[in-house]
Amino acid sequence: MLPEVGHFALILGMVFALGGSIVPVIGLVKKDPYLTGYAWPFSYGAFVFITLSILILGACFATDDFSVTYIAHHSNTQLPFFFKIAAVWGGHEGSFLFWLFSLAGWAALVAWVCRDRDEAFISRVLVTLSLLVWMFSVFVLLTSNPFERLFPIPFEGRDLNPMLQDIGLIFHPPMLYLGYVGFAVSFAFAIAALTGEQAEESWAKWSRPWTVAAWVFLTGGIGLGSWWAYYELGWGGWWFWDPVENASLMPWLTGTALLHSLMITEQKKALMGWSLLLAIFTFSLSLLGTFIVRSGVLTSVHAFAVDPTRGVALLSILALILTVALGLFALHAGRYIVPAKFGFLSKQAMFMIGNSLLTVATLTVLLGTFYPLIFQALGWGNISVGAPYFNAMFIPMSFVLFMFMGFGVLIRWHRVSIDDLITRALAPMSISIVLGVALSVMFDRGVNLTVCLAFTTALWITLTALQSIYMRIVARRAGRTISLWKPTAMLLAHAGVAVTIIGAALVSFYNEEISDKMGPGDSVALGEYHFSYLQTDLLVGANFTAEQANIMVTKSGKVIAIVTPQRRHYTVRTMNMSEPGIAWFWDGDIYITLGEKLSRTDYAMRIQYKPYVRWIWFGGVLMMLGGAMALVTVRRQRQPHSALPPIESIPVKTVSVELNK
């Protein structure tokens, strides 16, 4: 009975979404505010019923209702309760229902937050979101119904994939989906701007908070996915340029460009065409990522499904959305594209260069991801594109982008002289180069060019952001009413990029490892670390048994950790999984993987030292904090400001005079 209720709730959610995409349109055409206002209750109704549907699916998991095909394939009576709940999004059908729930949730939140704004414009936003909710509700009901019944009813389920029986499943997919789907709001604001009778100059201001929120979630989702793959898959990598990893990276790159472009559009009414196109393509890339994960056209350890029928349906939806959106842009973007005059040495120019580099980087990743598929489709055979291609193309562009990040902070909105720019950049650039070379020599006893560039650019990004805050503090002491929220948010986000750069460079170049056969009583050394195999324990978990090695790690004769890698045996799925043992420190991880059993007491053992690897994820946390603080900044910017010119227009020499006084 309960699955039928869930299925019916999903149908009602689809009906409300259909109503929200038709009735308000009639009101807009007839200029009837009464009908237009129905966009709000329809958005709330769709969210309520889709929420009820996913809650019922969770209840069916909790009660082990194996009459539901999806639950029978992804759960088991021995599965721990919290994994049963997380299994709601642990497979294709349930994860897409959560995707739909996230979309309906964003739509309802927009309706609530924007209830006091321009009714005609926001109703067009809600109509767009309702259309998306309706389309994907139809997709779920026709191709991916999580409430489909199974007969005869099995006594036991197949269990959740052992790779997914981890805390990462609880947090990573929801955060990633909230990021993916969040860009639908940016897309909806762009469509609303293109379908109005006249240009709406406030669309960028209204869209930017939602873009920042989606970017924060997507950043967190990518970071959690990287961390999960690192400690769960057992090979010790944090990024493999896997197609599914690339699928999340591409909308993150264009989303980063979008949120910076919206800043220019909001403040200077420039780059409007850029902002509209980036909003369209960022959401389209999110849908493309969904297609990659669920179609099976590209092989990945992260893929959810390999059903080509679903893939064709998703690709058709993507093609329809992209065609309609680009058609509207071609017809109506002219009202937003106005000539803008700004010099090369201006913030607008720096942002445009940065956005161009992010776009080229996205195209590079897109080409590398789909080139093997295109190569095969043309009948030229099989080819693989891996890390060498991506590293050779992506890393040089990244360093150029990092350089312009610093200049974008230093340069003011209007044109600046070359002498003024040199004055502003001299101190942070000099310190960055000197310290970058020194740190590189300290790590390598020589100069590794890539590591040197990593240190230099990381310092450059951080110091330019610090200088921006310093200038504002000086101005506040001089009596100016200036907020420090915006530069602080920027500092956190840019510092997060810098910390990630350092972590990625050091772990990539200075990773050490050794593989050996070990059993109780054996010892090996790796660098300054000594590893002693103490004993093997046999463990019994809720739905698995395990052999656990106890490895004592010493450094300079002092015990610093006991590492316990496991080799698990999942009886229902008849799968073996290696659970690495990790001892982490601020400057690196000791990562041990227990491999195949080679004799009665000995195992294949892989021991790795990964310097500064956790800096990668700490950088991601800083980026998220910067984005969250930027959301607060957007709200504060709605308050009246001083009519004085922006702080960036204060010459450095004037600031120094004030200090001397």
N, C-alpha and C positions, 0 to 999 in steps of 0.2 A: 504493500500500500504506500509506504513512504517514498519509494522511487517514483511512483506515478505522480505523487504530489510535487516532487522536485521537477519532474518533466513538465508538468502543467504550469508550475511557477516560471519555468524558463520560457514556455510559450507565451505566458502573460507578459513577461518582460519584453519579448519580441513585439507583441501587440502594442504595448505602450511606446516602444521605440518607434514603431511605424506611425502611430498617432502623432508623436512628437516631430516627425519629419514631414507630415502632411498638413495637419490643422494649422500650425503657425505660418506655414507658407501661404495658405489661403488668406490668413489674416494680413500678411505682408502685402499680398497682391491687392486685396480690397482695402488696405489701410485701416483695418479694423483692429484696434488695440486689444479688444476682448479676446478675439481668436488668437492674436499674436501671443498674448499672455499665457496660452496653454502650453507653450514651450517649457515652462517651469514645472508644472505638475506632471507632465508626461515624462520629463527627465527624472524626477523623483520617483515616479511609479516604476519606471524601467529598472532603476537601481534597486528599489525595494524587492521586486520579484526576483531579479537575478541574484541578489544577496541571499534571499530565501532559498533559491535553488542550490547555491554552493554550500549553504549551511546544512541543507538536507543531505547532500552528498557526503559531507563530513560526518553526519550522524550515521549514515549507512556504513561508512568505514569503521566508525567506532563500535558498531554493533555486529560487525563481521557479516554483512548481508551479501553472501556470495551468489545470490540470485541476480545481482548486477554484474554484467560481464567485466566492466572496468575494475570493479573491486576484486573479483575473483582472479584477475590477472595481475593485480598490483598489491595484494595484501595477503595476510595469513593470520591465523588465530594467535600464533606465537610472536607476531611482530609487536614490538613495544608500542604503547598507546600513542606517544608523541610522533612516532614515525607513521602510524596509521593516519593521523591528522595531516601530516605533511605529504602523505601519499596522495592526498586530494589533487595536488599538482605534480605528482611524481610520474605521470604518464601523459600521453598526448591529449586524450579527451578531457581529463581533469584540468590539465595545465591550460588548455585553451578556454575552458570555462572560467578559470581564474583570470585569464587574459581579458575575457569579456566582462567579468566582474570589475576589473580594474578600469576598463574603459567607461562602463556605466558609472563607476564611482567618481572618476574625473568629471564626467558630464554633470552629475548631481552637485559636485563641489563647485563647479563653475556657476551653475544656476544659483546656488546659495550665496556665494561670495559676490557675484555680479548682479544681484537682484535689484540694486538701486542705480545701475548704470543705464546708458542709452538702451531702451527696450528693444528698438528695432534692430540695432546692431547685435546685441547679446542674443536675441532670439535667432538670428541667422547663425551665430556660433552654435547654439544649442541644436538647431535643426541639422547642422552638419554632423555634430556628435551623435545625434539620434539616428541619422542615416547610417553612420558607421556601426552603432550598436545593433541596428536592425540587420544589416548585412552579415555581421559576424554571428548574430543569433541564428540566422538562417543557416549559415555554414555549420555551426555547432549541431543544430538539430538534424540536418540532412547528412552530414558526413562524419561527425565526431560526437555523437550523443553519449554522454557519460552515464545515462540512466538506462541504456539498452539492457534488456533482460537476457538471462542465460538459462537454457533448459536442456538437459536435466541440471538441477542445482548441485554443484559439487559440495562435498563435505568439507573440503579444505581449499584455500586459495594457493596460488602459485608463489606468493611472497613478493615483496618489493625487491627490485634489482639491488643486490648487495652494495654496489657502488653508490647507491642513493640513500643507503641507511646510515646517514650521517647528519650532524647538526647543520651542515651546509645546505641541505635540502630544505630546511625550515626557513632559512632567511634569503638565500641567494636567488631562487626563481622569483619569489614575490617582488623583491626589490628590482630585479631586472625587468620584470613585466611592467611595474609601475613606471620605470624609466622609458621603456619602449612606448607604452600606451600614452604616457604623459605628453609626448610630442604630438599626439593627436589633437591636443588643445591648441598648440601653436599652429598646427595645420588648419584647425577650424577657425581661428582668428584670421588667418590669411585668406581663407575662402570667404569669410564674412566681409573682409575688406574689399575683395574683388567682386562681390555680388551686390554691393550697395549702389544706390542711384548716384552717389557722389563720393568723393574721396573722404575717408574717415582718418584724420590725422592722428587720432588717439589710439589707433589699433596697436601700434608698437608698444606704447606705454602699458596698455592693458595686457598685452601678450607676454611681455618680458618676465613677470613673476612666475607664470606657468612654465615658461621655457627653462628658467633657472631651477625650478622644483623638479622638472623631469630630468634635467641634466644631473642634479644631485643624486636622484635615485639611480640613474643609469651608471653614474660613476661608482656608486656603492655596489651595484649589481656586478659590474665588471671586476671590481676589486675583490669582492667576495668569491666570484667564480674563479679568479686566479688563485686566491688563497686556498679554496677548496680543492682545486686540481693539484695544487702543490703538495698538500699533506695527505690527500686521499688516493691519488692514482699510483703513487709509489715510485715514480721516476724522478721526482725532485725538481721538475721544471715549473716555471711560473707563467710562461707564455710560449706557445708552440706554433703560432700562426695557423692554427686549426681553422677550417672554414666557419665553424660556429663561433669561435673567438673573434674572427674577423667580422662576422655578422653583427656582433655587438659593438665592435670598434668603429665601424663606418658611421652609424648614426651618432656616435659620441663625437667623432671628429666634426661632422657637419653641425651637430648641436652646439658644439663649442663655438664654431664660426657664427651660428645663428644668434646666440646670446650676446656676442660682441657686436654683431651687425645691428641688432635691435637697440643697443645703446646709442649708436650713431644715428639711427633713424629717429629715436625718441628725442634726442637732444638737438640734433642739427637738421632733421628732416632730409637726411642724405642716405644713400645706399638702400632706398626703399625697395628697388627691384631685387637687390641682393637678399634682403630680409624675406621678401615674399617667396622667392625661389628656394631659399634655404629652408624655410618652414615646410614647403611642399616636399622637397627632396629628403629632409631629415625623417619625416614620418614615412615616406615611401621606402627609405632604407630600413626603417624599423620593420615594415611589412616584409621587405626582402629577407631580412634576418629570420623572421618567422617562417617564411617559405623554405629557407635553407635548412632550418632545424627540423622541419616536419615533412619535407617532400622526399628525402632520400636521394636527391640528385647528386649530393656531395657527401662523401663518407666522412663521418666524424664520430668520435667516442662520446660526444655530447648530444648527438641527435636523439630526438624523441620518437620519430616515426619514419618509416620508409615506404609509405603508401603514396604512389604516384597520383592516384585520383585526388587525394587531398591536396597534393602539390599543385595540380592543374587548377583546382578551384581557387586556391590562394593566389596563384599567379594571375588568374583571370580577375580577381578582385583588385589586385595591385595594378594591373593594366588599366582597369576601368577608372580607378581613383586617380591614377597618374594622368590619364588622357583627359578626364574632365578638369582636373586642376590646372594642367598646362594650357588647356583650351581657354579657361577663364583668364589665366594670366595673359595669354596672347591677345584676348579681346579687351581686357579692362586694365591692364597694368600701366597703360600710358598715362592714366590720371595720377599715378604715384611716381612715375619716373620723370623727375625734373632735373635740369642741369644744376650741378653743384660745383662751385669753385673752391678748391682748396689746394694748397701747395703740396709738393712732395714731402716736405718736412713739416707735416701736420699729423695730428692724431688720427684724423680720418684716413689719411693715406697709409699710415702704419696699420690700422685695422683692416683696410682693404687688402694690403699685401699679406697680412696674416691670414685673412679669410681665403685668399687665393691659394696660399700654401696648404692650408687645411683641406681645401677642395681637391687640389692635385694629389695630396696624400691619400684622400679617400678614393679617388679614381685609381691610384696605384694599387691599393689594397683590393678594390673591386676587380681589377683586371687579373691580379694574381690569384684571386679566389676562384674566378670563373673561367680562366684560360684553359685549364685542363678539360673542362666540360665542353667548351667551344671547340677545342682541338679534336676531341673525340667525336663531336657531332659532325664535323666536317670530314670525318673519315680519314684523318691523318694519323690515327693510332692513339696510343696512350702516353701521357706525359704528366709528370708531377712538378708542382711549383712549391718549394719549401722555404725554409728560413733564409738561405743564402740570397734569394731574390728579394724577399721582403726587407731584409736587413740592408742590402746594398741600395735599395731604392728609398726606403722609409727613413733610415737614420740620418743621411745627409740633409734631407729636407727638414727633419726635426731640428737639427742644429741651427739651420738658417732661421727657422721659425722662432727658436728660443732667442736668437739675437734680436729679432724685431719685437719680441715680447718686451724686452727691456726698453727699447727705443719708444715703443708705444706708451709706456708709463712716463717716460721723461718728457716727451713732447707734448705741448699744450694743444688745445683744439685748433687754434688758428696757426697760420704760417709762422715758423720760427727761423731765425737766421742760423747759418751754419756755425757762427762763432758762439752763439748762445747754446746750441746743441753740444758743441765740443766742451764748453764749460760745464754743462750739466753732466755729461757722460764721462768726463775725464777721471774723476775719482773712482766711481764704481767699476769702470772698465779696467783701470790700472790695478786696482786691488784684486779684481777677478782674475786677471791674467797672471799676476805674480803668485797669488795663492793657488790658483789652478795648477800651474807648473810645479810648485813646491809640493802640493799634495800628491800629484801624480808621481813625482820622483820618490816621495816617501813610501808609496805603496809598491812601486815597481823597481826602485833603484835604477831608474832610467826614465825616459819619457815615452809612455804609451800614448799615441796621438788621440785615440778615441777617449781614453780615460781622462786625459788632459782637457780635451774639449768638454767632457761631461762635467768635470769640476768647474771649469771656467764658466760655462753657460749657466750652471746651477747657481754659482755665486753671483753672476751678472743679473739673473732674474730676481734673486732675493735682494741684492743691494739696491737695485733700482726701485723696487717696491718700498724698501726701508727709507730711501731718500725722499720718495713722494710723501710718506707720512711725516718725515722730519720737516719738510717744507711747510706742511700744514700746521704742525705744532708751532713753528716759528711764527706763522701768520696769526695763529690764535693768541700767542703771547703779545703780538702787536695790536691786538684789539679786534681782530676779525672774528665774526661768528661763523665758524667753519666746523662741519661734522667730520669726525674721524672714522665713522662707521664704514663708509665706502672704501677708503684706502686700506683699512684694516681687513675688510673682506677680501679685497684684491691681494693683499699681502699673504693671507692664509692660503688662498687658491694658488698663487704663483709659487709660494714656498713649498706647497704640496707637489707641484710639478718638479721643483728643484730637488726635493728629497727623493722623489721617484727616479729622477735621472741618475742620481748618485747610486742608489741601491741597484738599479738595473745594470749600470756600467760595472760596478765592482763585483757583483755576483756573476756576471757574464764572463769576466776576464780572469778572476782569481778564484773560481770554484776549484776545489780539490776533491779527488775521490780515489778509493781503492776498493777492489773486489777480491774476496778471498773465501776459502772454505774455513768455517769456524765451528767449534763445538765447545762444550764446557771445559774450561782450563786453558783455552787458546787465547793468544794476544796478538794484536797487530798495532802498528803505529801509522799515523797520518799527520805529517807536519809535526807540530809540537804537542799533539794529542796522542794519548795511549789508550787502547781499547782492550778490555779484558772480559771474556765471556764467562759469566759466573755460573748460570744454570738455566735450564729450560723448564718452564711451568706449563701445565696443561690446564686450560680454562674452559668453562662451560657458560655460554651466554644464553640469552633468551631464545635465540633461534640459530645459534652457531656454536661450534667448538673451536678452540684456538690453541696453537702452540706459541708460547711467548718466550723470547730470548731476553735475558737480563744482562745488559752490557754496562760495565762500569767504565766511565770515562775519567781519565786523570790528565792533569796538565801541571807540569813542573812538580810531579810527585803528589799533587793534591787532588782529591776526588772532587769533581765539579758537577757530575750528573750520573744518574742511573737511567739508561735509555732502554725502553721495552718494546721493540718491534714485535709484531704478531703476524702469524699466518693463519687466517681464519678459514673454516670450512662450513659453508652454508648448506645444510642438509636438504632443504626443500628445493632450492635452485641447483643443488649439486655443483656449486661454484667455489673455487678457492680464491681468496683475496689476501693481498699483502697490505697490512696496516703499518706504515712506517712509524718508527719511534723517533721523536724529535726533541732535542734539548735546545732551547733558544736563549740567546743572549742579545744584548743591544747591538753587538758588532758582528753577529753571525749565528747560524744554526748548525748544529750537528745532526745529520739526517741519516738514519740507518734503516735499510730495507732488508727484511728476512726473506730470502728466496726459497728455491726448491730444496727439499730434504735430500741430501746426497748419500747419507748413510744412516745408521741407527741413531747417531747422536749429532751428526754434522749437517750444517746448512750452508747454502750459498749466501754470502753476506756482502752487501754493498754499503760502504760507508762514505759519506760525503760531508765536506765542510763548505758551507755557503755563506760567504762573508756579506754582511749588511743586506741580506735578502728581505728582511722585514721592513726595511726602509721603504720598499716599494709600496707596501700596503699602508704604512704610516703616512706616506705622501698622499695616498688616496683619501685617507681620513681627513687630512688637512684640506684637500680640495673640497670635500663635502662640507666641512665646517665653513670654508670660505663662501661656498654657494649658499649655505643656510643663512649666514650672516648677510649676504647680499639680498636675500628675501626681506630681512628686516630693514635693510637700507632702502629698498624700494618703497616700503610703507612710510619710512621717515621722509623720503623725498616728496611725498604728497603734501607735506607741510610747507608753508611759505618759507622762501629762502631770502637771504640778503640780495639786494639788487646789485651788489658789487660784482666786478668781473671775477671769473674763476681763478682759483689759486694758481693754476698752471701758468697764468699770464704774468705772474710776478717774476721779474728777472732775477737771476741768481745774485747779481751784484747788489741789487736793492736789498735782498735778504741779508747779505753779509753786512751791509751798512747798519741795518737794524740790529744785528747781533752786536756789532761794535758799540753802538750806542748803549 
